[in-house]
Structure formats: C-alpha cells, structure tokens
Amino acid sequence: MNQYTKNIRTVFDMASIENKKRGKEWYIAARIAAFQISQQTGVPLITVCGVIAALSPRNKWARNLLDAEQICRSNEFHKCATFKANVHKAIRIMGTSDKTAITAILSGKKITAFFDNIYDPSSSRVTVDVHMQLVALGSYLKEKDRPSLTDKMYREIEEAVKEVAIKNGLQPFELQAITWLTWKERTK
C-alpha cells in the first residue's frame, strides 16, 4: 500500500455515516440535476453533462448548475463563475452530443473524468481535483506549496482511489465524493 492509498484510506475512515451516504449519492444527484436541465431546455443529457463539466473549474456547484442551465437555454456566451476559456468550451459542446467529441473539447483529465462520472453511472474514472490531491498527499497545503499535479501523480492518485474503493465495495467516484466531502469538512 503506497502513501496515497494510506492517506485516502485514513480520510475515508474518518468519514461520518452522513458523509458516506451523501458521497454515495453525490453523482446520482448530479446526474438528476443534469437530467432536469436537459428536460427543461431540450438539450441532450450527454451535452448538458459536458457543459456542466466544462463550467466546473473554480466554480461552486450551485453556481455551476445555474451557469450550465443558462448556456443550455441560450447557447450563447454568458458571464459565468469560471474561466472564459471554459465558457467557450461549453458553447462548443452545445454543438454536439457525441461523447468522443465532448471529451476532446473538454481535454483536461479532471474535467473529462468529471463529465464521465456525471454522465455514466458505471464510470470507473476518478475526478482528481485539488481537494482529492490534498487528500492523497495527506495534508492541507497552501497553493504555493502544492506540488504540480503531473500526469504521473494523477494516475497514481486515481489508482489509489480505485484500490480503496474496491476494498470498500464502492464505485471509485463514490469513494472520491465521500473523501472530498470529509476533507472539505475537516479543512474548513
């Protein structure tokens, strides 16, 4: 067992019953929210999931959904609570319902995994964001002190999450959500 696995296991073991329940339901709720936007706007579910993922960096979840709904309703550029480049990605995604095309537009490991986790209830991908990186590192580090999340580190964290998930009878995205919730709660 490597250090990432130990640290992820430690945070999982600290998770309250409530966080375990909420974590197991997090992506289900995200899928339902995407489905509701799809129903309200007539945009295919897969496209809505791609728009949500594109708008996710540095965006709070409730605002992410509002921004995604606004883009899906108008298919136009709007001021969103994320980077302009990501808003442009969301607009490009509005032109397709092809999973390969959406993944290519998203391009980043984190947001493509997030898209897959929301869209596909059988996904084995892991969304490794800053919080998941800190869980794996085992301590809160200020941004200037964090190591870069290299491809190698991403893969190692993803594998560690999968290992702990399998040992606990969870989907990797469920374990990620549980530890994410627990980490955020403990590092407020």
C-alpha positions in Angstrom: 0.0 0.0 0.0 1.6 3.3 -1.1 1.3 6.6 0.8 -1.5 8.0 -1.4 -3.6 4.8 -0.6 -2.9 5.1 3.1 -3.9 8.8 3.2 -7.0 8.2 1.2 -7.9 5.3 3.4 -7.3 7.5 6.5 -9.7 10.2 5.3 -12.3 7.6 4.3 -12.1 6.0 7.7 -12.8 9.5 9.2 -15.9 9.9 7.1 -19.2 10.2 9.1 -22.1 8.0 8.2 -23.8 11.1 6.8 -20.8 11.8 4.5 -20.7 8.2 3.3 -24.4 8.5 2.5 -24.0 11.9 0.8 -20.9 10.8 -1.1 -22.6 7.7 -2.5 -25.5 9.9 -3.7 -23.5 12.8 -4.9 -23.1 11.8 -8.6 -26.6 10.4 -8.7 -27.9 13.8 -7.6 -25.6 15.5 -10.2 -27.0 13.2 -12.9 -30.5 14.1 -11.8 -29.7 17.8 -11.9 -28.3 17.4 -15.5 -31.4 15.4 -16.5 -33.6 18.2 -15.2 -31.7 20.8 -17.2 -32.0 18.5 -20.2 -35.7 18.2 -19.8 -36.2 22.0 -19.2 -34.0 23.0 -22.2 -34.4 20.2 -24.7 -30.6 19.8 -24.8 -29.5 16.1 -24.8 -28.4 14.8 -21.4 -24.8 14.0 -22.6 -24.4 17.5 -23.9 -25.7 19.0 -20.6 -23.2 16.8 -18.7 -20.4 18.1 -20.9 -21.5 21.7 -20.3 -21.6 21.2 -16.6 -18.1 19.7 -16.6 -16.7 22.5 -18.8 -18.0 25.1 -16.4 -16.8 23.3 -13.3 -13.3 24.6 -12.7 -13.2 27.0 -9.7 -17.0 27.2 -9.7 -19.2 26.4 -6.8 -21.7 23.6 -7.5 -24.9 25.6 -7.2 -23.5 28.3 -9.5 -22.1 25.7 -11.9 -25.7 24.4 -12.4 -27.1 27.9 -12.9 -24.4 28.7 -15.4 -25.0 25.4 -17.3 -28.7 26.0 -17.4 -28.2 29.5 -18.8 -25.8 28.2 -21.5 -28.2 25.4 -22.4 -31.2 27.8 -22.6 -29.4 30.3 -24.9 -26.4 28.6 -26.5 -24.7 31.9 -26.1 -21.7 33.2 -24.2 -22.6 34.4 -20.7 -20.6 35.7 -17.8 -20.0 32.5 -15.7 -18.2 31.9 -12.5 -15.3 30.1 -14.3 -12.6 30.9 -16.8 -13.6 32.4 -20.2 -11.9 29.5 -22.0 -14.1 27.1 -20.2 -17.3 29.0 -21.2 -16.1 28.8 -24.8 -15.7 25.0 -24.3 -19.2 24.8 -23.0 -20.5 26.7 -26.1 -18.6 24.4 -28.4 -20.0 21.4 -26.6 -23.5 22.7 -27.3 -22.9 21.8 -30.9 -22.6 18.0 -30.3 -24.0 15.0 -28.5 -21.1 12.8 -29.4 -19.2 11.5 -26.3 -15.8 11.4 -28.1 -16.2 15.0 -29.4 -17.3 16.2 -26.0 -14.3 14.6 -24.4 -12.0 16.1 -27.0 -13.4 19.6 -26.3 -13.0 19.2 -22.6 -9.5 17.8 -23.0 -8.3 18.0 -19.4 -8.1 14.9 -17.2 -10.1 16.3 -14.3 -12.9 17.7 -16.3 -13.2 14.7 -18.7 -13.3 12.4 -15.6 -15.9 14.7 -14.0 -18.0 14.6 -17.2 -17.8 10.8 -17.3 -18.6 10.5 -13.6 -21.8 12.6 -14.0 -22.9 11.1 -17.3 -22.0 7.4 -16.8 -23.3 5.7 -13.7 -20.8 2.8 -14.3 -17.8 5.0 -14.8 -14.5 3.8 -13.3 -12.8 7.2 -13.8 -11.8 9.3 -10.9 -12.1 13.1 -10.7 -8.8 14.2 -9.2 -9.2 17.9 -8.3 -7.2 20.0 -5.8 -9.1 18.5 -2.9 -8.5 14.9 -3.9 -4.8 15.7 -4.5 -4.6 17.1 -0.9 -6.4 14.0 0.4 -3.8 11.8 -1.3 -1.0 14.0 0.0 -2.4 13.7 3.5 -2.2 17.4 4.5 -3.5 20.7 3.6 -1.0 22.8 1.7 -1.3 26.4 0.5 -1.5 26.7 -3.2 2.1 28.0 -3.5 3.4 24.9 -1.5 1.5 22.2 -3.5 3.4 20.0 -6.0 2.1 20.2 -9.6 -0.5 17.6 -10.4 1.5 15.8 -13.0 0.1 13.0 -15.3 2.0 10.5 -13.2 0.6 11.8 -9.9 -2.9 11.9 -11.3 -2.6 8.3 -12.4 -1.2 7.2 -9.0 -4.0 9.0 -7.1 -6.6 7.5 -9.5 -5.2 4.0 -8.8 -5.1 4.6 -5.1 -8.8 5.8 -5.1 -9.8 2.7 -7.1 -7.9 0.4 -4.7 -9.6 1.9 -1.6 -13.0 1.9 -3.4 -12.7 -1.8 -4.3 -11.8 -2.8 -0.8 -14.9 -1.0 0.5 -17.4 -2.1 -2.1 -17.7 1.3 -3.7 -17.5 2.8 -7.2 -14.3 4.9 -7.5 -16.4 8.1 -8.0 -18.4 7.3 -4.8 -15.1 7.0 -2.8 -13.8 10.2 -4.3 -17.0 12.0 -3.3 -17.0 10.6 0.2 -13.4 11.6 0.8 -13.9 15.0 -0.9 -16.8 15.8 1.4 -14.9 14.6 4.5 -11.8 16.6 3.5 -13.7 19.8 2.9 -15.5 19.4 6.2 -12.3 18.9 8.2 -10.3 21.6 6.5 -12.8 24.5 6.7 
